């Protein structure tokens, strides 16, 4: 059972609703309450000991930061503004009060920096520590950036430099390690891209090759990448293409859109273009690029 | 570290916001998006293998049903209408495709019966199966039923009969076992109580003695119970007082409110009244009743 086929099955059985504008399969669900000026963006993300972090390796404050960052990054990818979050926290048998304090220090630092309010959640004890973060954000009605809007001719961009998180996890020191521990959700950039008229966007959580594949499949298009992938200093091209957890934004804009080189200090790099072709087919400098990122059920494929 | 003190610490560090009408500590958070006619109710609930259910004991379809029922019951307790849900699902190493299919059959049956749309979630693999359900509901602006509204003189009621779920888990047969496996969120009743002018409500997930204690603490009041607790057929008074997972509603109404004996076939029983006194102090037929329900961090206290 891989992730894609399970999601496909869950989707098939789903009901639709006038109020659910975007359902399963994008970074966030989009819900439009009756008589509301803004759309609500809803996202939920796991952070599980032994799967998404290691107790011995990841400091508690970084675990708290990242639990929230994963949800905020989904809101950023839709061009939204985060408002409220809920945290479900299952403590492991080893979890001390000091660990919990430090976890919430990291969590709260990011919450305060981004203006999101922790308004609830659920607590439990379990064999391993697990968090599930829920973030509710808003976007102007009908304007959330989706994965499905890319059209042939659009230009493909990424923010920042890729592979830093994978490098950091391998070396556990320096700038890449800091990047791995405390990724910065690209909230200001997401909102900017929405106003700029980006046609599609998503966050890079599972690796460029897999995430771009998903964007292309959602949009029913193919892509041609050039040899311009911005690689994090010290990382390999392989880490940049297939390493996950960079939490940068991948986005497309209509041909000819003037995209600045940087937005608030974050580089924006054109890496290729959307073309007609079999949905999800990606070429990198003329060679086929297979999606090798992180499948949440099978692991690295 | 017990649940109450951890929640108190998390609350203390929280920020407030004009839009978050009710934060940590009630059945749902209440969020009021700008310019919206309705308030949004947000809740999240764990269902973890080995903690909230047992793989050998609980059929997959009942696990799917109950995962959603726990969230819907929180919406019911606030008098809300459920709209959208998200499901975070971490599959255990033992989880087969047949198990997942059956899980979603149970989940979907309850979703369809209650009109809630599954709009997203997250998937992972873990050592044990875990679900975290998010339900978003709505209530007319400012009218959600809270735990904190009970006042001295109010009469205390419960719906249905208590202890059935604990009895079912002990015997694993008959009506009580069916009740344990597939609790019915009291959505129609919750909406009715809101219109009736109930002063406070919550769902009975952790046992009457602990949940009433929480309601009294939230309202800053004490309670006197009479010898009229409605006990599920075959259950003991102990199971009715301290057994969890009945998912009935506990509510208070102003003195003299005409509460019908039944609402849509569900019994409504007056069990006592709210009095002045130390917050959380409860007497049952003149004797002190201590909160002995389920603490999510320490287990049975």
Boltz contact constraints between the chains, C-beta under 6 A:
constraints:
  - contact:
      token1: [A, 1]
      token2: [B, 97]
      max_distance: 6.0
  - contact:
      token1: [A, 3]
      token2: [B, 123]
      max_distance: 6.0
  - contact:
      token1: [A, 13]
      token2: [B, 108]
      max_distance: 6.0
  - contact:
      token1: [A, 14]
      token2: [B, 118]
      max_distance: 6.0
  - contact:
      token1: [A, 15]
      token2: [B, 117]
      max_distance: 6.0
  - contact:
      token1: [A, 17]
      token2: [B, 117]
      max_distance: 6.0
  - contact:
      token1: [A, 20]
      token2: [B, 117]
      max_distance: 6.0
  - contact:
      token1: [A, 20]
      token2: [B, 119]
      max_distance: 6.0
  - contact:
      token1: [A, 23]
      token2: [B, 119]
      max_distance: 6.0
  - contact:
      token1: [A, 24]
      token2: [B, 120]
      max_distance: 6.0
  - contact:
      token1: [A, 29]
      token2: [B, 119]
      max_distance: 6.0
  - contact:
      token1: [A, 29]
      token2: [B, 120]
      max_distance: 6.0
  - contact:
      token1: [A, 31]
      token2: [B, 84]
      max_distance: 6.0
  - contact:
      token1: [A, 33]
      token2: [B, 36]
      max_distance: 6.0
  - contact:
      token1: [A, 35]
      token2: [B, 37]
      max_distance: 6.0
  - contact:
      token1: [A, 36]
      token2: [B, 33]
      max_distance: 6.0
  - contact:
      token1: [A, 36]
      token2: [B, 36]
      max_distance: 6.0
  - contact:
      token1: [A, 37]
      token2: [B, 35]
      max_distance: 6.0
  - contact:
      token1: [A, 42]
      token2: [B, 86]
      max_distance: 6.0
  - contact:
      token1: [A, 44]
      token2: [B, 86]
      max_distance: 6.0
  - contact:
      token1: [A, 44]
      token2: [B, 88]
      max_distance: 6.0
  - contact:
      token1: [A, 44]
      token2: [B, 121]
      max_distance: 6.0
  - contact:
      token1: [A, 44]
      token2: [B, 122]
      max_distance: 6.0
  - contact:
      token1: [A, 44]
      token2: [B, 134]
      max_distance: 6.0
  - contact:
      token1: [A, 45]
      token2: [B, 122]
      max_distance: 6.0
  - contact:
      token1: [A, 46]
      token2: [B, 88]
      max_distance: 6.0
  - contact:
      token1: [A, 46]
      token2: [B, 122]
      max_distance: 6.0
  - contact:
      token1: [A, 46]
      token2: [B, 124]
      max_distance: 6.0
  - contact:
      token1: [A, 48]
      token2: [B, 124]
      max_distance: 6.0
  - contact:
      token1: [A, 48]
      token2: [B, 126]
      max_distance: 6.0
  - contact:
      token1: [A, 51]
      token2: [B, 124]
      max_distance: 6.0
  - contact:
      token1: [A, 51]
      token2: [B, 126]
      max_distance: 6.0
  - contact:
      token1: [A, 84]
      token2: [B, 31]
      max_distance: 6.0
  - contact:
      token1: [A, 86]
      token2: [B, 42]
      max_distance: 6.0
  - contact:
      token1: [A, 86]
      token2: [B, 44]
      max_distance: 6.0
  - contact:
      token1: [A, 88]
      token2: [B, 44]
      max_distance: 6.0
  - contact:
      token1: [A, 88]
      token2: [B, 46]
      max_distance: 6.0
  - contact:
      token1: [A, 88]
      token2: [B, 132]
      max_distance: 6.0
  - contact:
      token1: [A, 97]
      token2: [B, 1]
      max_distance: 6.0
  - contact:
      token1: [A, 108]
      token2: [B, 13]
      max_distance: 6.0
  - contact:
      token1: [A, 117]
      token2: [B, 15]
      max_distance: 6.0
  - contact:
      token1: [A, 117]
      token2: [B, 17]
      max_distance: 6.0
  - contact:
      token1: [A, 117]
      token2: [B, 20]
      max_distance: 6.0
  - contact:
      token1: [A, 118]
      token2: [B, 14]
      max_distance: 6.0
  - contact:
      token1: [A, 119]
      token2: [B, 20]
      max_distance: 6.0
  - contact:
      token1: [A, 119]
      token2: [B, 23]
      max_distance: 6.0
  - contact:
      token1: [A, 119]
      token2: [B, 29]
      max_distance: 6.0
  - contact:
      token1: [A, 120]
      token2: [B, 24]
      max_distance: 6.0
  - contact:
      token1: [A, 120]
      token2: [B, 29]
      max_distance: 6.0
  - contact:
      token1: [A, 121]
      token2: [B, 44]
      max_distance: 6.0
  - contact:
      token1: [A, 122]
      token2: [B, 44]
      max_distance: 6.0
  - contact:
      token1: [A, 122]
      token2: [B, 45]
      max_distance: 6.0
  - contact:
      token1: [A, 122]
      token2: [B, 46]
      max_distance: 6.0
  - contact:
      token1: [A, 123]
      token2: [B, 3]
      max_distance: 6.0
  - contact:
      token1: [A, 123]
      token2: [B, 296]
      max_distance: 6.0
  - contact:
      token1: [A, 124]
      token2: [B, 46]
      max_distance: 6.0
  - contact:
      token1: [A, 124]
      token2: [B, 48]
      max_distance: 6.0
  - contact:
      token1: [A, 124]
      token2: [B, 51]
      max_distance: 6.0
  - contact:
      token1: [A, 124]
      token2: [B, 296]
      max_distance: 6.0
  - contact:
      token1: [A, 125]
      token2: [B, 297]
      max_distance: 6.0
  - contact:
      token1: [A, 126]
      token2: [B, 48]
      max_distance: 6.0
  - contact:
      token1: [A, 126]
      token2: [B, 51]
      max_distance: 6.0
  - contact:
      token1: [A, 132]
      token2: [B, 88]
      max_distance: 6.0
  - contact:
      token1: [A, 132]
      token2: [B, 132]
      max_distance: 6.0
  - contact:
      token1: [A, 134]
      token2: [B, 44]
      max_distance: 6.0
  - contact:
      token1: [A, 134]
      token2: [B, 134]
      max_distance: 6.0
  - contact:
      token1: [A, 296]
      token2: [B, 123]
      max_distance: 6.0
  - contact:
      token1: [A, 296]
      token2: [B, 124]
      max_distance: 6.0
  - contact:
      token1: [A, 297]
      token2: [B, 125]
      max_distance: 6.0
